[in-house]
């Protein structure tokens, strides 16, 4: 499932643990993730040839796409992280250097690899070893990029995206993990060794990876069923016939409804503000319940609202107006404001990020009405019932 594969990446990664373990935020040891571009495609500029390959040539190739300044081959250069980066002699590497991507404000470690098949075989062997050890996150968010005779590890996600995203780029990410998911709209090509592949997709758990390339999905117009998917062509949205069924769907693992009150009254607190404000029927809500502790000796806490919906378009229209009003002052939703996650005829309102993550696994989607909003590749982005909004399982980091 798409979301599960993206979520799996959030635990992990580094770029080439023997080749490179450097992550943008924390250098955790991890799998190798290299990516030789099997061959130049279309009108892409030619890579340095094996006969005349040099680090200066690799630098010049990289500079077609992004900054690579102050190249150094000093093995003690402080820009290279202290651990995890091998030098000449292994993985088919003959020379190593480092340069600075001033655009992304990060470093790029370059490796001269004239024997690219040996490099890819070493990457495959290393990935297989780590996967056998239970390191399922291996290669899920690689930032190691390769051309014909050189490889590099970008210490910033933005550097990797700049290198593989241009349509004319002949550089690729290499992955040797069979569970790595490549979203629609991205290339997935054969590597030089079986069990690995090349792609122009950069996954990143922080949402800074490759931009979304596909159109916003409109499940109502997508026609015939696809293998493993509903007839709408999307992963579908959940539904329930009553509040009791909705409670059974989301509780207890996602929403704690140990204490639940079914009521038309407006129930909220200073810390937990629902989306629906006023009479529920005016929002297209058929029946409404609140889960959590409503207050008393203690302040109200852990509040989440469950709705069965008779008119989803009305609910989304009014929720859009409320969301835009909240965003108007500073472009942010109040921390106490709930977000509306919808199914086909049900909704949950919550300001708890952990609850929302669980609801996304149940295929609920968040109604986002921010102007110009889009989701990174790999996340769901579907048409809402009101213009100017989309349904998604991606939330920008706050």
PEJOKA-V546367 format. One record per backbone hydrogen bond with DSSP energy under -1.0 kcal/mol. CO is the residue of the C=O (numbers start at 1). NH is the residue of the N-H. If there is no record, write none. Layout:
{{CO/NH} {CO/NH}}
This chain:
{{1/5} {2/6} {3/7} {4/8} {7/10} {8/11} {9/12} {16/20} {18/86} {26/28} {35/146} {41/44} {54/58} {55/59} {56/60} {57/61} {58/62} {59/63} {61/64} {62/65} {62/66} {69/100} {72/98} {74/77} {77/80} {90/93} {93/89} {95/112} {97/110} {98/72} {99/108} {100/69} {100/102} {101/105} {101/106} {106/101} {107/155} {108/99} {109/153} {110/97} {111/151} {112/94} {115/119} {116/120} {117/121} {118/122} {119/123} {120/124} {121/125} {122/126} {123/127} {124/128} {125/129} {126/130} {127/131} {128/132} {129/133} {130/135} {131/134} {134/136} {135/138} {137/140} {143/154} {145/152} {146/172} {149/113} {150/147} {151/111} {152/145} {153/109} {156/160} {157/161} {158/162} {159/163} {160/164} {161/165} {166/169} {172/146} {173/199} {175/197} {177/180} {183/186} {189/198} {193/196} {196/191} {197/175} {198/189} {199/173} {202/210} {204/207} {210/377} {217/383} {218/221} {226/229} {230/233} {238/344} {242/246} {243/247} {244/248} {245/249} {246/250} {247/251} {250/254} {250/255} {255/257} {259/292} {261/290} {272/269} {273/338} {280/283} {280/285} {281/284} {284/310} {284/311} {287/308} {288/263} {289/306} {290/261} {291/304} {293/301} {298/296} {301/293} {304/291} {305/349} {306/289} {307/347} {308/286} {308/287} {311/315} {312/316} {313/317} {314/318} {315/319} {316/320} {317/321} {318/322} {319/323} {320/324} {321/325} {322/326} {323/327} {324/328} {327/331} {334/337} {336/273} {339/350} {340/367} {341/348} {342/365} {345/309} {346/343} {347/307} {348/341} {349/305} {350/339} {352/356} {353/357} {354/358} {355/359} {356/360} {357/361} {359/364} {360/363} {365/342} {366/392} {368/390} {370/373} {376/379} {381/217} {382/391} {386/389} {389/384} {390/368} {391/382} {392/366}}
